[in-house]
Amino acid sequence: MLANRRRALGEVDRLTWQRDNPIPQRDDGPMYTTPLPTSLPTISEIDAGPSKRREDEEGLDPELCFSVRYGFG
């Protein structure tokens, strides 16, 4: 029982000290994280015929059937 009383008094002392000596709040400004992409990647089908391909798809391998475009900004 004496040990319980000693622990309780120690806890009261600790709580009193924390109340009298608060930890100051940091004001470093806003916290930043890594920026999120502005848009999701889009998947588009590549036409099989070379004449139907868009200008940026003309030199691609004829075996490719889709392309992924990543949108930033």
N, C-alpha and C positions, 0 to 999 in steps of 0.2 A: 504494500500500500504506500509505503514511503517512496518507492521508485515512481509510482504513478503520479504522486504529488509533485515530485521533482521534475518529471517530464512536463506536467501541466504548467508549472511555474516557469520553466524554460520556454515553453511555447508562448506564454503570456509576455515574457520579456522580448521574445523575437518579434511578436506582432506589434508590441509597443514601439520597438526600435524601427520597424518598417513604417509605422504610421508617422513617427517623428522625423524620419529620414527618407522621404519618398525619392524614388528614382526619377530624375528629370526626364521629361518627354523630349525626344529628339525631333528637331525641326529642320531636317536636311532638305526639305522641299518634297515634291512628289516622287513617288517611287516609279521606276520605269521597268517595263518588261520588253521582251523582244517584240517587234511589230508584227501584227498579223497580216497575212496576205490580203490584198484588197479584193481579190476575186479568186474563185476556185478554178483549177485547171479545166479546160474543155477538151473533149475528145471529139474529133471529127473524122468522118469516113473519107478515105482517099479513093477516088474513082480509078477503076482498073485501066481504062483507056488513057494513054498518054495525052491525047488531045483534050480530054475533059479535066485534066488536073489544073489546079491553080498555079499561078506563077511561082510561088515559093515551094511547090510540090513537084515541079518538073524534073529535077535531077534526082529524085528519090528512087530507091530500089523498087522495081515493079512488084515485088512480092509483098510490100507493105500494104496493109489494108486500112490503117487508121493512123492519125497523128494526135499528139497531145500538145496543146498550147497552154503555156503558163502565163497567167495575167498578173502583171505587176504594175502598180501605179495607176 
